[in-house]
Amino acid sequence: MKYNSQKVAYWFFALSMLLLTLQIVYGFIMAFAHMGFDGLHEFIAFNTARAVHTNLLVVWILSGFMGAAYYIIPEEAEHELVNMKLAYAQLISLALVGVVAIIGYHFNYWEGRKFLEIPRPLDYLVVVNVLTFLGIIVTTLYKGKQRTTTSLVLTMGLVFAALLYLPGMIWFDNQTMDSFFRWWVVHLWVEGVWELIMGGILAFLLIKITGVDREVIEKWLYVIVGLTFISGILGTGHHYYYIGVGKTWLIVGGIFSALEPLAFLAMALFAVSMYRKGEKKHPNKIALSWTLGTAITSFVGAGLLGLAHTLPQVNMYTHGTLVTAMHGHLAFWGAYGMIVFAIISYTLPNLTGRKLYDSTTGLLAFWLSNIGMLGMTVAFGVAGVAQVYLERKMGMDFGDVQKEIQVHFVVLAICASMFATGIGFYIYEFIKYGRPSKEALQN
Amino acid sequence: MLSKSQARTFFLGGTIITFVVFLGLSWTSLTKEVPKRTHEENLSAEVIAGKHLWESNNCMGCHTILGEGAYYAPELTKVVERRGEGYMRAVLSSKEPWAPRGRKMVAHNFNEEEVGQLIEFFKWIGNVDLNGFPPKPDYKSTINSK
């Protein structure tokens, strides 16, 4: 690392890894419940496990993004973070809010709106927390020597993400209105501004790893985020087909959300072609695997599997079934899980000064987690498609269908074990690197 | 070949145009369509109290409504039509976990007033115009038909 304050990133990444571990535990609780083993029902009912699982996902990814920003911004702006102590305070408060929310979910303390379960009083703390984070990032950028496109796109993504949290905090009496604005947060995050953050991190990694000229990479970054917004903003319509708004959304949502894979395709082509074009071969092979991996897997998971059920004629049948869980898992993992893993793999040797490039554990982590997650996606897909035909086409009762598809959750759990083993290896490697050290400065 | 400033114009221009269109469409939907399609005049205090109960117990953590939520328990938008009030009263006021086919629901043990509010909420949402969702099963066997 070039700047001492970059080491703050390490602790955000550590928090990420901790929360991811917990997320996986709660995922297993749900998989077992789907198989019929719900011995924990009294203490951790399904709705608790579900809220914990999805909220931990959001928080560990955000923590990863924040860590990435704390590493990338000083390097891009050529300036130390303006206030390191405040950054640490922000980390601790983020962890505290997360922990309190998750404990609350075990005691029926929540808001009960998918992905936005955090109770209102804690929402305000989240706002303060994010404002602190943005304050540090934006001031550093402002005081810095230069403002690169990569750092601007990354910061823009983070600022918009914060702004878009607000519509989720408005109370509506009408469930349709509630749902309408909930998607302003959820959809415009994951199919909009989070892609800006992902694009920014990806551009930074490609500049560092491939050595391709910054001007070339940043030009394509603009094209990618342009495609993201052009398709993604009106693509919000694919959540408005069947919630009580008009038919215009069937057409607008159908057309624009069908274009959404283009942004991910562009991202995949961009990463692969920059890699092939690059003359510099960076020794950090693990970081390279995750960087190319995230670009390709996000195209498959978020792009293609999203396209598979985004047209209104298909979505009429798949809406609200396990087909959504199929797409959700590979999309979040490919686009956002893996980009966080990529930036961690790239930064760890720089933060700690230990160059454990190309280790067997690191490669095992990459392959096991990815093959495991692909297997999980297939299991969800088979269960979901069977559910669609039996329940929506043939009219079998929900419960009977769930009995029929139980077996697919055994496959899911086996694949999830493989995934978890991969993550285990990754975290083992993370711990083996040790803490950031002063000797790592000026690498 | 495309220059960096052209790429930036593409990004900014595309974003601004689509965002303005999105805001316009949203405005029309929320002011013209939603009041009519959701029968906003029927949003009584009871329905709203029902929505509160729906949220404060995180029903969406297992069920879906308007197709949104989790996939562990049945979709409830048309539950009044499908199950009827009597069945719903039994489920909602149950002191033991309701467990059809062994899959347990949290025993919410709602009192009579709360049960009434939830049923009003479900009646209201069952009447929202959802462009045909959830679809009616349309499978017919051809083996035994003449």
Contacts between the chains, C-beta under 8 A, distances in Angstrom:
chain1	res1	chain2	res2	distance
A	30	B	72	7.6
A	33	B	72	7.0
A	33	B	103	7.9
A	34	B	72	7.1
A	36	B	102	6.2
A	36	B	103	7.5
A	38	B	103	7.3
A	38	B	104	5.8
A	41	B	97	6.7
A	41	B	104	5.0
A	45	B	61	7.9
A	45	B	62	8.0
A	45	B	104	7.8
A	45	B	106	4.9
A	46	B	61	6.6
A	46	B	62	5.1
A	46	B	70	7.3
A	46	B	72	4.9
A	46	B	73	7.8
A	47	B	57	8.0
A	47	B	58	4.7
A	47	B	59	7.4
A	47	B	60	7.7
A	47	B	61	2.5
A	47	B	62	5.0
A	47	B	70	7.1
A	47	B	106	6.8
A	48	B	58	7.8
A	48	B	61	7.0
A	50	B	61	4.5
A	50	B	62	7.1
A	50	B	70	5.0
A	50	B	72	7.3
A	51	B	58	6.1
A	51	B	61	5.4
A	105	B	58	7.8
A	108	B	56	7.5
A	108	B	57	6.7
A	108	B	58	7.6
A	110	B	56	7.6
A	110	B	58	5.2
A	111	B	55	5.9
A	111	B	56	7.7
A	111	B	58	7.9
A	112	B	54	6.7
A	112	B	55	3.7
A	112	B	56	6.1
A	112	B	57	6.4
A	112	B	58	3.8
A	112	B	59	6.6
A	112	B	60	5.7
A	112	B	61	7.1
A	113	B	55	6.3
A	113	B	60	6.7
A	114	B	60	5.2
A	114	B	68	6.1
A	114	B	69	5.8
A	114	B	70	7.5
A	117	B	58	6.5
A	117	B	61	7.8
A	149	B	4	7.8
A	173	B	43	5.5
A	173	B	47	7.9
A	173	B	48	4.8
A	173	B	51	6.8
A	174	B	34	6.8
A	174	B	38	5.7
A	174	B	40	6.4
A	174	B	43	6.2
A	175	B	38	7.8
A	175	B	51	6.1
A	175	B	65	7.0
A	175	B	66	6.8
A	175	B	125	5.9
A	175	B	128	7.8
A	176	B	34	5.6
A	176	B	37	7.5
A	176	B	38	4.9
A	176	B	66	7.4
A	176	B	128	6.4
A	177	B	30	6.9
A	177	B	34	6.3
A	178	B	51	7.9
A	179	B	66	5.8
A	179	B	68	6.1
A	180	B	26	7.5
A	180	B	29	7.4
A	180	B	30	6.9
A	180	B	34	7.7
A	215	B	4	6.2
A	218	B	4	6.5
A	219	B	2	6.7
A	219	B	3	7.3
A	219	B	4	4.3
A	219	B	7	4.8
A	220	B	7	7.4
A	222	B	4	6.9
A	222	B	7	3.7
A	222	B	8	5.1
A	222	B	10	6.8
A	222	B	11	4.6
A	223	B	2	7.3
A	223	B	7	5.1
A	223	B	10	6.5
A	223	B	11	7.4
A	225	B	11	5.6
A	226	B	7	7.1
A	226	B	10	4.6
A	226	B	11	3.6
A	226	B	14	4.9
A	226	B	15	7.0
A	227	B	14	7.9
A	229	B	11	7.3
A	229	B	14	6.1
A	229	B	15	4.2
A	229	B	18	6.3
A	229	B	19	7.6
A	230	B	14	4.1
A	230	B	15	7.2
A	230	B	18	5.3
A	233	B	15	7.3
A	233	B	18	4.5
A	233	B	19	5.5
A	233	B	22	5.0
A	234	B	18	5.4
A	234	B	21	6.5
A	234	B	22	5.6
A	234	B	25	7.8
A	236	B	22	6.8
A	237	B	25	7.9
A	240	B	29	7.4
A	241	B	131	6.3
A	241	B	133	7.3
A	242	B	66	6.5
A	242	B	67	5.6
A	242	B	130	4.8
A	242	B	131	5.6
A	242	B	132	7.7
A	242	B	133	3.5
A	243	B	66	4.6
A	243	B	67	7.6
A	243	B	68	7.4
A	243	B	130	7.0
A	244	B	34	6.5
A	244	B	37	5.2
A	244	B	38	5.0
A	244	B	66	6.9
A	244	B	128	4.4
A	244	B	129	6.6
A	244	B	130	6.0
A	245	B	29	4.4
A	245	B	30	7.9
A	245	B	33	5.3
A	245	B	34	6.2
A	245	B	37	7.0
A	246	B	28	7.7
A	246	B	29	5.9
A	246	B	32	7.8
A	246	B	33	4.2
A	246	B	37	7.3
A	247	B	131	6.1
A	248	B	25	6.4
A	248	B	28	7.7
A	248	B	29	7.6
A	249	B	25	7.5
A	249	B	29	7.2
A	250	B	131	6.7
A	252	B	25	6.5
A	256	B	18	7.8
A	316	B	132	6.7
A	316	B	133	6.2
A	316	B	135	5.3
A	317	B	135	5.9
A	319	B	67	4.0
A	319	B	133	6.5
A	320	B	64	4.1
A	320	B	67	3.3
A	320	B	68	6.7
A	320	B	69	7.3
A	320	B	71	7.1
A	320	B	75	5.4
A	320	B	134	7.7
A	321	B	71	6.2
A	322	B	71	5.1
A	324	B	71	7.3
A	325	B	71	6.2
A	387	B	71	8.0
A	391	B	137	7.8
A	392	B	134	7.2
A	392	B	135	5.6
A	392	B	137	6.5
A	393	B	137	5.9
A	393	B	138	6.8
A	393	B	139	5.0
A	394	B	137	5.8
A	394	B	139	4.4
A	395	B	137	3.0
A	395	B	139	6.8
A	398	B	73	7.6
A	398	B	74	4.1
A	398	B	75	7.4
A	399	B	74	7.6
A	399	B	100	5.2
A	399	B	101	4.3
A	399	B	103	6.8
A	400	B	101	7.3
A	402	B	101	7.3
A	402	B	103	6.7
A	403	B	101	6.1
